[in-house]
Structure formats: C-alpha cells, structure tokens
Amino acid sequence: MWQGIPAIAAMIPQEVKRLNRSLQSQGIEVEWFETKLDDTKIPQSNSILFNGVPIEDILDIEVSKNYCDSCTDLLGTDTYCRTITFEGNEYEDIPAKAIRQAALKVLGIEDKTKAPKEKASCCDSGCCK
C-alpha cells in the first residue's frame, strides 16, 4: 500500500535511477514495476523481488510485521504490514542500501560503496596495521 507512504514510493524509483546511472557503462539496465495491492494482499506489502526472488532470500534480511497506523486508517481495520531487519536495524521500508546491495549481488557485481575491511593486526598493539 504505497498510497499512505509517499516517501517510500519516491525512494524506490530514485534508487533504480541511481543504479541505472552506475550500471549504464556496463550496458545493464534495471527495471522496476510497482504492483498495487488490495486489502487481501497486505502481507505482501513492502516486498521487493529481483527476477522473482524476494530480497530476503538474497541478503541477510529477517521479515516480520508490525501494526501499521496508516494502513489501518486507510482500510478501517487493524492492519499489520511487513517490516524487515537489515544490518541489525528494523525498518518499515526497505532501505535504499539494501535494494542496491541486492541488485548488485543478483548481477554478480561488487558493491563499491561498502567500506573496505581492515586487515587483521598480527599483534594487539596495532603497530602492524
């Protein structure tokens, strides 16, 4: 139900544009399709599929649900929408970072926005870093 959550609805097309700009030189184009849900399909809200595969099957994402005020107001009945836990934080919407990481993983491309891992030190003093 994107109608009650305009910030989320705007974020996904912006992230798709960002991905397309970064992948254009490789001849890759990302397409995005929105599916309008009726009240019987609320459990599918806030789900993103990559070539038919849910984002939670691509990344380490846990799916749960929380009471949703905006959908409850819209539908006139208590409504629970999907939430996700990504990198230890719970979100009512899927963060752009998760969308980007999943898209790049599906494409087999390394995410260059990830911070490089520090090399392990050979001693506790940190002199060898």
C-alpha positions as CSV (number, residue, x, y, z in Angstrom):
1,M,0.0,0.0,0.0
2,W,2.2,2.8,-1.2
3,Q,-0.6,5.4,-1.1
4,G,-0.1,6.1,2.6
5,I,3.7,6.1,2.5
6,P,4.9,8.7,-0.2
7,A,8.5,8.8,1.0
8,I,8.9,5.1,0.3
9,A,7.1,5.3,-3.0
10,A,9.6,8.0,-4.1
11,M,12.7,6.3,-2.8
12,I,12.5,3.2,-5.0
13,P,12.4,4.9,-8.4
14,Q,15.2,7.2,-7.2
15,E,17.3,4.2,-6.3
16,V,16.6,2.5,-9.6
17,K,17.7,5.7,-11.4
18,R,20.9,5.7,-9.3
19,L,21.6,2.0,-10.1
20,N,21.0,2.7,-13.8
21,R,23.4,5.6,-13.9
22,S,26.1,3.5,-12.2
23,L,25.5,0.4,-14.4
24,Q,25.0,2.2,-17.8
25,S,28.7,1.9,-18.7
26,Q,28.3,-1.9,-18.4
27,G,25.2,-2.0,-20.6
28,I,22.9,-3.0,-17.8
29,E,19.5,-1.5,-17.2
30,V,17.4,-2.1,-14.1
31,E,13.7,-2.1,-14.5
32,W,11.2,-1.5,-11.7
33,F,7.5,-2.5,-11.6
34,E,5.0,-1.5,-8.9
35,T,2.2,-3.8,-8.0
36,K,-0.9,-2.2,-6.4
37,L,-2.2,-4.3,-3.6
38,D,-5.7,-4.7,-2.4
39,D,-6.5,-5.3,1.3
40,T,-6.3,-9.1,1.0
41,K,-2.6,-8.8,0.0
42,I,-1.3,-6.5,2.7
43,P,1.2,-9.3,3.9
44,Q,3.0,-8.8,0.6
45,S,3.4,-5.1,1.1
46,N,6.9,-3.7,1.2
47,S,8.3,-6.7,-0.6
48,I,10.8,-6.4,-3.5
49,L,11.5,-9.2,-5.9
50,F,14.6,-9.5,-8.1
51,N,13.9,-11.7,-11.1
52,G,11.1,-13.2,-9.0
53,V,13.3,-13.8,-5.9
54,P,12.4,-11.9,-2.6
55,I,15.1,-9.6,-1.3
56,E,15.2,-11.5,2.0
57,D,16.4,-14.6,0.0
58,I,19.2,-12.6,-1.5
59,L,20.5,-10.7,1.6
60,D,20.6,-11.4,5.3
61,I,17.2,-9.9,6.0
62,E,14.7,-11.0,8.5
63,V,11.0,-10.3,7.8
64,S,8.4,-9.6,10.5
65,K,5.3,-7.5,10.8
66,N,4.2,-4.5,12.9
67,Y,0.9,-2.8,13.5
68,C,0.5,-0.1,10.8
69,D,-1.4,3.1,11.6
70,S,-1.6,4.5,8.1
71,C,-2.9,1.2,6.6
72,T,-5.3,0.7,9.5
73,D,-6.7,4.2,8.8
74,L,-6.9,3.6,5.1
75,L,-8.5,0.1,5.4
76,G,-10.6,0.8,8.5
77,T,-9.4,-2.4,10.2
78,D,-6.4,-3.4,12.3
79,T,-3.6,-3.9,9.8
80,Y,-0.1,-5.3,10.2
81,C,2.5,-4.6,7.5
82,R,5.8,-6.2,6.8
83,T,8.9,-4.9,8.5
84,I,12.5,-6.0,7.9
85,T,15.6,-6.3,10.0
86,F,18.7,-5.4,8.0
87,E,22.2,-5.0,9.4
88,G,20.7,-5.1,12.9
89,N,18.1,-2.3,12.4
90,E,14.4,-2.7,11.9
91,Y,12.8,-0.8,9.1
92,E,9.2,-0.3,8.0
93,D,10.5,0.3,4.5
94,I,13.4,-1.4,2.7
95,P,16.4,0.9,2.8
96,A,18.0,2.0,-0.5
97,K,21.3,0.4,0.7
98,A,19.6,-3.0,0.8
99,I,18.0,-2.5,-2.6
100,R,21.4,-1.5,-4.1
101,Q,23.2,-4.4,-2.4
102,A,20.6,-7.0,-3.6
103,A,20.6,-5.7,-7.2
104,L,24.4,-5.8,-7.4
105,K,24.5,-9.2,-5.8
106,V,22.0,-10.6,-8.3
107,L,24.1,-9.1,-11.1
108,G,27.3,-10.5,-9.7
109,I,28.8,-7.1,-9.2
110,E,30.8,-6.0,-6.2
111,D,29.2,-3.1,-4.2
112,K,32.0,-0.4,-4.3
113,T,30.1,1.7,-1.7
114,K,30.9,-0.9,1.0
115,A,33.8,0.2,3.3
116,P,36.9,-1.9,2.9
117,K,37.6,-4.3,5.7
118,E,40.7,-3.6,7.8
119,K,43.5,-6.1,7.7
120,A,43.9,-8.1,10.9
121,S,46.8,-7.0,13.0
122,C,49.4,-9.5,14.0
123,C,49.6,-8.1,17.5
124,D,47.4,-6.3,20.0
125,S,49.4,-3.0,19.8
126,G,48.1,-2.1,16.4
127,C,51.6,-1.3,15.1
128,C,51.2,-3.6,12.0
129,K,48.0,-2.2,10.5
